[in-house]
Amino acid sequence: MTKHFVDIYKGIAMVSMAMLFFSCKDNYKRVGEEAKKEIFPQGVAKNFVLTYTEIPENLGSEDTGSSKILAVISGPLRNDFENLEFPHQTFPEGVLVEIFNEKNEKTTIEADHGIYYKATSIIDMQGNVIIKGHDGKKLEAPQLYYDQENEWAFTQEKFKFTNPEDGTVMDGEGMDIKKDLSFLNAHKTYGLMLIKEDRDD
């Protein structure tokens, strides 16, 4: 008789636990501060062109002078999130950065996606990143950061660097490079390095 009651109580306890488990579905509709906040850009620009310039000398209120173009950023779409606590801009459909040196020689950086962080002046370039120098040098990587303030690019990803001046191709992983590709500090190199040989005819 006691065993029978124990079996009944076990059955009731299991049914109660199952009911409790299945009744714990969260149907609570969150509002106010609990609600997931959707983030929208404060501005959207299509087929945009941003030009960054500087005036070489200090000008007075009535002086005249010419400005110098430092960089041009362009692309099909720009989302402006400058109103957030960590302001940034996104370029979800691709971005092209054109950088000019003192001699007005141009280096280009293009990628499938980009994020510009205003506080740090860093552009996070992602997807098929290609840097082309005015002298034909080319760097390819899946992801790369460009530091506008220090005019420096860096990545921890794999890269391929082609230098037509000396006919070399270098593969590696992780590097720092000047904006005009004049200096490359590779963290790790591997594979085959192709070196052009001079032949006397």
DOZAGU-166259 format. One record per residue (C-alpha): residue number from 1; residue in three letters; x, y, z. Coordinates in Angstrom, 3 decimals, decimal comma. Example, Ala and Ser with C-alpha at 12.3 -4.5 7.8 and 13.67 -1.06 7.14 Angstrom:
<setors>
<setor><n>1</n><res>ALA</res><X>12,300</X><Y>-4,500</Y><Z>7,800</Z></setor>
<setor><n>2</n><res>SER</res><X>13,670</X><Y>-1,060</Y><Z>7,140</Z></setor>
</setors>
This chain:
<setors>
<setor><n>1</n><res>MET</res><X>0,000</X><Y>0,000</Y><Z>0,000</Z></setor>
<setor><n>2</n><res>THR</res><X>2,817</X><Y>2,405</Y><Z>0,892</Z></setor>
<setor><n>3</n><res>LYS</res><X>4,646</X><Y>1,541</Y><Z>-2,336</Z></setor>
<setor><n>4</n><res>HIS</res><X>1,518</X><Y>2,351</Y><Z>-4,336</Z></setor>
<setor><n>5</n><res>PHE</res><X>1,244</X><Y>5,816</Y><Z>-2,736</Z></setor>
<setor><n>6</n><res>VAL</res><X>4,941</X><Y>6,468</Y><Z>-3,367</Z></setor>
<setor><n>7</n><res>ASP</res><X>4,492</X><Y>5,613</Y><Z>-7,072</Z></setor>
<setor><n>8</n><res>ILE</res><X>1,466</X><Y>7,946</Y><Z>-7,268</Z></setor>
<setor><n>9</n><res>TYR</res><X>3,378</X><Y>10,792</Y><Z>-5,618</Z></setor>
<setor><n>10</n><res>LYS</res><X>6,338</X><Y>10,232</Y><Z>-7,991</Z></setor>
<setor><n>11</n><res>GLY</res><X>3,997</X><Y>10,360</Y><Z>-10,975</Z></setor>
<setor><n>12</n><res>ILE</res><X>2,318</X><Y>13,539</Y><Z>-9,720</Z></setor>
<setor><n>13</n><res>ALA</res><X>5,709</X><Y>15,146</Y><Z>-9,047</Z></setor>
<setor><n>14</n><res>MET</res><X>6,964</X><Y>14,307</Y><Z>-12,572</Z></setor>
<setor><n>15</n><res>VAL</res><X>3,782</X><Y>15,655</Y><Z>-14,200</Z></setor>
<setor><n>16</n><res>SER</res><X>4,008</X><Y>18,828</Y><Z>-12,082</Z></setor>
<setor><n>17</n><res>MET</res><X>7,657</X><Y>19,377</Y><Z>-13,026</Z></setor>
<setor><n>18</n><res>ALA</res><X>6,856</X><Y>18,853</Y><Z>-16,730</Z></setor>
<setor><n>19</n><res>MET</res><X>3,951</X><Y>21,313</Y><Z>-16,522</Z></setor>
<setor><n>20</n><res>LEU</res><X>6,161</X><Y>23,816</Y><Z>-14,726</Z></setor>
<setor><n>21</n><res>PHE</res><X>8,928</X><Y>23,388</Y><Z>-17,308</Z></setor>
<setor><n>22</n><res>PHE</res><X>6,644</X><Y>23,861</Y><Z>-20,323</Z></setor>
<setor><n>23</n><res>SER</res><X>4,770</X><Y>26,763</Y><Z>-18,730</Z></setor>
<setor><n>24</n><res>CYS</res><X>7,992</X><Y>28,813</Y><Z>-18,337</Z></setor>
<setor><n>25</n><res>LYS</res><X>7,797</X><Y>30,257</Y><Z>-21,842</Z></setor>
<setor><n>26</n><res>ASP</res><X>8,617</X><Y>33,955</Y><Z>-21,750</Z></setor>
<setor><n>27</n><res>ASN</res><X>5,604</X><Y>35,820</Y><Z>-23,158</Z></setor>
<setor><n>28</n><res>TYR</res><X>6,446</X><Y>39,044</Y><Z>-21,377</Z></setor>
<setor><n>29</n><res>LYS</res><X>6,485</X><Y>42,023</Y><Z>-23,713</Z></setor>
<setor><n>30</n><res>ARG</res><X>9,398</X><Y>44,237</Y><Z>-22,787</Z></setor>
<setor><n>31</n><res>VAL</res><X>8,916</X><Y>47,983</Y><Z>-22,858</Z></setor>
<setor><n>32</n><res>GLY</res><X>10,855</X><Y>51,043</Y><Z>-21,794</Z></setor>
<setor><n>33</n><res>GLU</res><X>14,484</X><Y>50,481</Y><Z>-20,820</Z></setor>
<setor><n>34</n><res>GLU</res><X>14,071</X><Y>46,684</Y><Z>-20,967</Z></setor>
<setor><n>35</n><res>ALA</res><X>13,177</X><Y>46,710</Y><Z>-24,665</Z></setor>
<setor><n>36</n><res>LYS</res><X>15,853</X><Y>45,977</Y><Z>-27,233</Z></setor>
<setor><n>37</n><res>LYS</res><X>16,757</X><Y>49,299</Y><Z>-28,754</Z></setor>
<setor><n>38</n><res>GLU</res><X>16,866</X><Y>49,452</Y><Z>-32,503</Z></setor>
<setor><n>39</n><res>ILE</res><X>19,673</X><Y>51,634</Y><Z>-33,788</Z></setor>
<setor><n>40</n><res>PHE</res><X>19,075</X><Y>53,750</Y><Z>-36,863</Z></setor>
<setor><n>41</n><res>PRO</res><X>21,562</X><Y>56,054</Y><Z>-38,586</Z></setor>
<setor><n>42</n><res>GLN</res><X>20,993</X><Y>59,767</Y><Z>-38,132</Z></setor>
<setor><n>43</n><res>GLY</res><X>21,775</X><Y>60,210</Y><Z>-41,806</Z></setor>
<setor><n>44</n><res>VAL</res><X>22,155</X><Y>58,139</Y><Z>-44,965</Z></setor>
<setor><n>45</n><res>ALA</res><X>24,054</X><Y>59,264</Y><Z>-48,065</Z></setor>
<setor><n>46</n><res>LYS</res><X>24,041</X><Y>57,527</Y><Z>-51,441</Z></setor>
<setor><n>47</n><res>ASN</res><X>26,868</X><Y>57,829</Y><Z>-53,965</Z></setor>
<setor><n>48</n><res>PHE</res><X>28,778</X><Y>60,008</Y><Z>-51,519</Z></setor>
<setor><n>49</n><res>VAL</res><X>32,161</X><Y>61,746</Y><Z>-51,773</Z></setor>
<setor><n>50</n><res>LEU</res><X>33,908</X><Y>63,056</Y><Z>-48,625</Z></setor>
<setor><n>51</n><res>THR</res><X>36,947</X><Y>65,286</Y><Z>-49,172</Z></setor>
<setor><n>52</n><res>TYR</res><X>39,434</X><Y>65,982</Y><Z>-46,370</Z></setor>
<setor><n>53</n><res>THR</res><X>41,564</X><Y>69,086</Y><Z>-46,856</Z></setor>
<setor><n>54</n><res>GLU</res><X>43,991</X><Y>71,265</Y><Z>-44,933</Z></setor>
<setor><n>55</n><res>ILE</res><X>45,254</X><Y>74,832</Y><Z>-45,304</Z></setor>
<setor><n>56</n><res>PRO</res><X>49,066</X><Y>74,824</Y><Z>-45,056</Z></setor>
<setor><n>57</n><res>GLU</res><X>49,429</X><Y>78,235</Y><Z>-43,417</Z></setor>
<setor><n>58</n><res>ASN</res><X>47,415</X><Y>80,111</Y><Z>-40,809</Z></setor>
<setor><n>59</n><res>LEU</res><X>45,068</X><Y>82,542</Y><Z>-42,491</Z></setor>
<setor><n>60</n><res>GLY</res><X>43,514</X><Y>85,695</Y><Z>-41,078</Z></setor>
<setor><n>61</n><res>SER</res><X>39,872</X><Y>86,602</Y><Z>-41,550</Z></setor>
<setor><n>62</n><res>GLU</res><X>40,568</X><Y>88,465</Y><Z>-44,811</Z></setor>
<setor><n>63</n><res>ASP</res><X>43,492</X><Y>86,398</Y><Z>-46,129</Z></setor>
<setor><n>64</n><res>THR</res><X>43,246</X><Y>84,121</Y><Z>-49,124</Z></setor>
<setor><n>65</n><res>GLY</res><X>44,979</X><Y>80,815</Y><Z>-49,653</Z></setor>
<setor><n>66</n><res>SER</res><X>44,574</X><Y>77,420</Y><Z>-51,262</Z></setor>
<setor><n>67</n><res>SER</res><X>43,731</X><Y>74,216</Y><Z>-49,438</Z></setor>
<setor><n>68</n><res>LYS</res><X>45,425</X><Y>70,877</Y><Z>-50,027</Z></setor>
<setor><n>69</n><res>ILE</res><X>43,456</X><Y>67,654</Y><Z>-50,494</Z></setor>
<setor><n>70</n><res>LEU</res><X>44,636</X><Y>65,012</Y><Z>-48,029</Z></setor>
<setor><n>71</n><res>ALA</res><X>42,136</X><Y>62,239</Y><Z>-48,725</Z></setor>
<setor><n>72</n><res>VAL</res><X>38,896</X><Y>61,474</Y><Z>-50,533</Z></setor>
<setor><n>73</n><res>ILE</res><X>36,481</X><Y>58,784</Y><Z>-49,302</Z></setor>
<setor><n>74</n><res>SER</res><X>33,733</X><Y>57,646</Y><Z>-51,653</Z></setor>
<setor><n>75</n><res>GLY</res><X>31,258</X><Y>54,819</Y><Z>-52,127</Z></setor>
<setor><n>76</n><res>PRO</res><X>27,674</X><Y>53,880</Y><Z>-52,943</Z></setor>
<setor><n>77</n><res>LEU</res><X>26,266</X><Y>54,133</Y><Z>-49,384</Z></setor>
<setor><n>78</n><res>ARG</res><X>27,245</X><Y>55,794</Y><Z>-46,089</Z></setor>
<setor><n>79</n><res>ASN</res><X>25,355</X><Y>55,393</Y><Z>-42,802</Z></setor>
<setor><n>80</n><res>ASP</res><X>26,042</X><Y>58,099</Y><Z>-40,225</Z></setor>
<setor><n>81</n><res>PHE</res><X>25,958</X><Y>57,014</Y><Z>-36,557</Z></setor>
<setor><n>82</n><res>GLU</res><X>27,684</X><Y>60,138</Y><Z>-35,211</Z></setor>
<setor><n>83</n><res>ASN</res><X>24,878</X><Y>60,562</Y><Z>-32,640</Z></setor>
<setor><n>84</n><res>LEU</res><X>25,885</X><Y>57,446</Y><Z>-30,669</Z></setor>
<setor><n>85</n><res>GLU</res><X>28,128</X><Y>57,247</Y><Z>-27,605</Z></setor>
<setor><n>86</n><res>PHE</res><X>30,910</X><Y>55,841</Y><Z>-29,827</Z></setor>
<setor><n>87</n><res>PRO</res><X>30,369</X><Y>57,777</Y><Z>-33,081</Z></setor>
<setor><n>88</n><res>HIS</res><X>31,103</X><Y>56,023</Y><Z>-36,352</Z></setor>
<setor><n>89</n><res>GLN</res><X>30,141</X><Y>55,776</Y><Z>-39,990</Z></setor>
<setor><n>90</n><res>THR</res><X>29,572</X><Y>52,568</Y><Z>-41,941</Z></setor>
<setor><n>91</n><res>PHE</res><X>30,062</X><Y>51,846</Y><Z>-45,625</Z></setor>
<setor><n>92</n><res>PRO</res><X>28,136</X><Y>48,581</Y><Z>-46,111</Z></setor>
<setor><n>93</n><res>GLU</res><X>28,311</X><Y>48,460</Y><Z>-49,905</Z></setor>
<setor><n>94</n><res>GLY</res><X>32,022</X><Y>49,175</Y><Z>-50,343</Z></setor>
<setor><n>95</n><res>VAL</res><X>34,403</X><Y>52,065</Y><Z>-49,872</Z></setor>
<setor><n>96</n><res>LEU</res><X>37,278</X><Y>53,689</Y><Z>-51,767</Z></setor>
<setor><n>97</n><res>VAL</res><X>39,868</X><Y>55,803</Y><Z>-49,947</Z></setor>
<setor><n>98</n><res>GLU</res><X>42,223</X><Y>57,964</Y><Z>-52,023</Z></setor>
<setor><n>99</n><res>ILE</res><X>45,223</X><Y>59,376</Y><Z>-50,133</Z></setor>
<setor><n>100</n><res>PHE</res><X>47,540</X><Y>62,088</Y><Z>-51,466</Z></setor>
<setor><n>101</n><res>ASN</res><X>51,116</X><Y>62,760</Y><Z>-50,380</Z></setor>
<setor><n>102</n><res>GLU</res><X>53,135</X><Y>65,996</Y><Z>-50,464</Z></setor>
<setor><n>103</n><res>LYS</res><X>53,842</X><Y>65,524</Y><Z>-54,190</Z></setor>
<setor><n>104</n><res>ASN</res><X>50,139</X><Y>64,942</Y><Z>-54,857</Z></setor>
<setor><n>105</n><res>GLU</res><X>50,844</X><Y>61,278</Y><Z>-55,683</Z></setor>
<setor><n>106</n><res>LYS</res><X>47,844</X><Y>59,057</Y><Z>-55,029</Z></setor>
<setor><n>107</n><res>THR</res><X>47,491</X><Y>55,804</Y><Z>-53,081</Z></setor>
<setor><n>108</n><res>THR</res><X>44,128</X><Y>54,018</Y><Z>-53,138</Z></setor>
<setor><n>109</n><res>ILE</res><X>42,560</X><Y>51,625</Y><Z>-50,624</Z></setor>
<setor><n>110</n><res>GLU</res><X>39,378</X><Y>49,801</Y><Z>-51,563</Z></setor>
<setor><n>111</n><res>ALA</res><X>37,277</X><Y>47,233</Y><Z>-49,693</Z></setor>
<setor><n>112</n><res>ASP</res><X>33,863</X><Y>45,548</Y><Z>-49,728</Z></setor>
<setor><n>113</n><res>HIS</res><X>32,901</X><Y>47,096</Y><Z>-46,372</Z></setor>
<setor><n>114</n><res>GLY</res><X>34,238</X><Y>49,800</Y><Z>-44,096</Z></setor>
<setor><n>115</n><res>ILE</res><X>33,710</X><Y>51,420</Y><Z>-40,687</Z></setor>
<setor><n>116</n><res>TYR</res><X>35,155</X><Y>54,834</Y><Z>-39,819</Z></setor>
<setor><n>117</n><res>TYR</res><X>35,622</X><Y>55,545</Y><Z>-36,112</Z></setor>
<setor><n>118</n><res>LYS</res><X>35,714</X><Y>59,297</Y><Z>-35,559</Z></setor>
<setor><n>119</n><res>ALA</res><X>37,220</X><Y>59,207</Y><Z>-32,040</Z></setor>
<setor><n>120</n><res>THR</res><X>40,295</X><Y>57,254</Y><Z>-33,170</Z></setor>
<setor><n>121</n><res>SER</res><X>40,463</X><Y>58,371</Y><Z>-36,850</Z></setor>
<setor><n>122</n><res>ILE</res><X>40,731</X><Y>54,702</Y><Z>-37,828</Z></setor>
<setor><n>123</n><res>ILE</res><X>38,982</X><Y>53,086</Y><Z>-40,787</Z></setor>
<setor><n>124</n><res>ASP</res><X>38,310</X><Y>49,354</Y><Z>-40,483</Z></setor>
<setor><n>125</n><res>MET</res><X>38,435</X><Y>47,972</Y><Z>-44,039</Z></setor>
<setor><n>126</n><res>GLN</res><X>36,954</X><Y>44,505</Y><Z>-44,553</Z></setor>
<setor><n>127</n><res>GLY</res><X>36,648</X><Y>42,103</Y><Z>-47,479</Z></setor>
<setor><n>128</n><res>ASN</res><X>38,957</X><Y>42,030</Y><Z>-50,525</Z></setor>
<setor><n>129</n><res>VAL</res><X>41,078</X><Y>44,933</Y><Z>-49,304</Z></setor>
<setor><n>130</n><res>ILE</res><X>43,479</X><Y>46,221</Y><Z>-51,966</Z></setor>
<setor><n>131</n><res>ILE</res><X>46,006</X><Y>49,026</Y><Z>-51,548</Z></setor>
<setor><n>132</n><res>LYS</res><X>47,584</X><Y>50,357</Y><Z>-54,739</Z></setor>
<setor><n>133</n><res>GLY</res><X>50,502</X><Y>52,766</Y><Z>-54,649</Z></setor>
<setor><n>134</n><res>HIS</res><X>51,294</X><Y>55,396</Y><Z>-57,281</Z></setor>
<setor><n>135</n><res>ASP</res><X>54,384</X><Y>53,359</Y><Z>-58,237</Z></setor>
<setor><n>136</n><res>GLY</res><X>52,483</X><Y>50,114</Y><Z>-58,927</Z></setor>
<setor><n>137</n><res>LYS</res><X>53,033</X><Y>48,424</Y><Z>-55,556</Z></setor>
<setor><n>138</n><res>LYS</res><X>50,008</X><Y>46,465</Y><Z>-54,368</Z></setor>
<setor><n>139</n><res>LEU</res><X>48,929</X><Y>44,956</Y><Z>-51,050</Z></setor>
<setor><n>140</n><res>GLU</res><X>46,015</X><Y>42,516</Y><Z>-50,777</Z></setor>
<setor><n>141</n><res>ALA</res><X>44,410</X><Y>41,350</Y><Z>-47,503</Z></setor>
<setor><n>142</n><res>PRO</res><X>40,983</X><Y>40,232</Y><Z>-46,220</Z></setor>
<setor><n>143</n><res>GLN</res><X>40,961</X><Y>42,934</Y><Z>-43,527</Z></setor>
<setor><n>144</n><res>LEU</res><X>43,047</X><Y>45,998</Y><Z>-42,702</Z></setor>
<setor><n>145</n><res>TYR</res><X>42,991</X><Y>49,071</Y><Z>-40,450</Z></setor>
<setor><n>146</n><res>TYR</res><X>44,027</X><Y>52,474</Y><Z>-41,757</Z></setor>
<setor><n>147</n><res>ASP</res><X>45,094</X><Y>55,064</Y><Z>-39,187</Z></setor>
<setor><n>148</n><res>GLN</res><X>44,418</X><Y>58,472</Y><Z>-40,785</Z></setor>
<setor><n>149</n><res>GLU</res><X>46,184</X><Y>60,459</Y><Z>-38,096</Z></setor>
<setor><n>150</n><res>ASN</res><X>49,459</X><Y>58,527</Y><Z>-38,318</Z></setor>
<setor><n>151</n><res>GLU</res><X>49,071</X><Y>57,691</Y><Z>-42,031</Z></setor>
<setor><n>152</n><res>TRP</res><X>49,711</X><Y>54,032</Y><Z>-41,317</Z></setor>
<setor><n>153</n><res>ALA</res><X>47,982</X><Y>50,740</Y><Z>-42,193</Z></setor>
<setor><n>154</n><res>PHE</res><X>48,151</X><Y>47,479</Y><Z>-40,256</Z></setor>
<setor><n>155</n><res>THR</res><X>46,606</X><Y>44,010</Y><Z>-40,069</Z></setor>
<setor><n>156</n><res>GLN</res><X>47,005</X><Y>40,663</Y><Z>-38,314</Z></setor>
<setor><n>157</n><res>GLU</res><X>45,539</X><Y>38,799</Y><Z>-41,295</Z></setor>
<setor><n>158</n><res>LYS</res><X>47,293</X><Y>37,074</Y><Z>-44,188</Z></setor>
<setor><n>159</n><res>PHE</res><X>48,484</X><Y>39,358</Y><Z>-46,961</Z></setor>
<setor><n>160</n><res>LYS</res><X>50,114</X><Y>39,408</Y><Z>-50,386</Z></setor>
<setor><n>161</n><res>PHE</res><X>52,496</X><Y>42,207</Y><Z>-51,302</Z></setor>
<setor><n>162</n><res>THR</res><X>53,542</X><Y>42,768</Y><Z>-54,918</Z></setor>
<setor><n>163</n><res>ASN</res><X>56,446</X><Y>45,071</Y><Z>-55,750</Z></setor>
<setor><n>164</n><res>PRO</res><X>56,958</X><Y>45,590</Y><Z>-59,509</Z></setor>
<setor><n>165</n><res>GLU</res><X>60,082</X><Y>47,710</Y><Z>-58,930</Z></setor>
<setor><n>166</n><res>ASP</res><X>62,146</X><Y>44,690</Y><Z>-57,918</Z></setor>
<setor><n>167</n><res>GLY</res><X>59,788</X><Y>42,030</Y><Z>-59,312</Z></setor>
<setor><n>168</n><res>THR</res><X>58,971</X><Y>40,417</Y><Z>-55,944</Z></setor>
<setor><n>169</n><res>VAL</res><X>55,814</X><Y>38,856</Y><Z>-54,515</Z></setor>
<setor><n>170</n><res>MET</res><X>55,676</X><Y>38,292</Y><Z>-50,729</Z></setor>
<setor><n>171</n><res>ASP</res><X>53,109</X><Y>36,294</Y><Z>-48,763</Z></setor>
<setor><n>172</n><res>GLY</res><X>52,827</X><Y>36,724</Y><Z>-45,023</Z></setor>
<setor><n>173</n><res>GLU</res><X>50,675</X><Y>37,169</Y><Z>-41,955</Z></setor>
<setor><n>174</n><res>GLY</res><X>50,453</X><Y>40,404</Y><Z>-39,988</Z></setor>
<setor><n>175</n><res>MET</res><X>52,127</X><Y>43,621</Y><Z>-41,107</Z></setor>
<setor><n>176</n><res>ASP</res><X>52,461</X><Y>47,393</Y><Z>-40,732</Z></setor>
<setor><n>177</n><res>ILE</res><X>52,903</X><Y>49,628</Y><Z>-43,760</Z></setor>
<setor><n>178</n><res>LYS</res><X>53,161</X><Y>53,315</Y><Z>-44,670</Z></setor>
<setor><n>179</n><res>LYS</res><X>50,257</X><Y>54,827</Y><Z>-46,561</Z></setor>
<setor><n>180</n><res>ASP</res><X>52,249</X><Y>55,025</Y><Z>-49,823</Z></setor>
<setor><n>181</n><res>LEU</res><X>53,568</X><Y>51,424</Y><Z>-49,470</Z></setor>
<setor><n>182</n><res>SER</res><X>57,139</X><Y>52,737</Y><Z>-49,228</Z></setor>
<setor><n>183</n><res>PHE</res><X>57,831</X><Y>50,702</Y><Z>-46,072</Z></setor>
<setor><n>184</n><res>LEU</res><X>56,580</X><Y>47,246</Y><Z>-45,095</Z></setor>
<setor><n>185</n><res>ASN</res><X>57,173</X><Y>45,576</Y><Z>-41,733</Z></setor>
<setor><n>186</n><res>ALA</res><X>55,966</X><Y>41,975</Y><Z>-42,081</Z></setor>
<setor><n>187</n><res>HIS</res><X>55,371</X><Y>40,076</Y><Z>-38,836</Z></setor>
<setor><n>188</n><res>LYS</res><X>55,603</X><Y>36,667</Y><Z>-40,479</Z></setor>
<setor><n>189</n><res>THR</res><X>56,456</X><Y>35,608</Y><Z>-44,032</Z></setor>
<setor><n>190</n><res>TYR</res><X>56,071</X><Y>32,182</Y><Z>-45,577</Z></setor>
<setor><n>191</n><res>GLY</res><X>55,670</X><Y>30,332</Y><Z>-48,821</Z></setor>
<setor><n>192</n><res>LEU</res><X>57,408</X><Y>31,259</Y><Z>-52,029</Z></setor>
<setor><n>193</n><res>MET</res><X>58,924</X><Y>34,666</Y><Z>-52,632</Z></setor>
<setor><n>194</n><res>LEU</res><X>59,319</X><Y>35,402</Y><Z>-56,325</Z></setor>
<setor><n>195</n><res>ILE</res><X>62,352</X><Y>37,513</Y><Z>-57,224</Z></setor>
<setor><n>196</n><res>LYS</res><X>62,931</X><Y>38,930</Y><Z>-60,659</Z></setor>
<setor><n>197</n><res>GLU</res><X>66,270</X><Y>38,040</Y><Z>-62,220</Z></setor>
<setor><n>198</n><res>ASP</res><X>68,124</X><Y>40,330</Y><Z>-64,614</Z></setor>
<setor><n>199</n><res>ARG</res><X>69,267</X><Y>38,563</Y><Z>-67,781</Z></setor>
<setor><n>200</n><res>ASP</res><X>71,927</X><Y>39,800</Y><Z>-70,123</Z></setor>
<setor><n>201</n><res>ASP</res><X>70,902</X><Y>39,321</Y><Z>-73,760</Z></setor>
</setors>
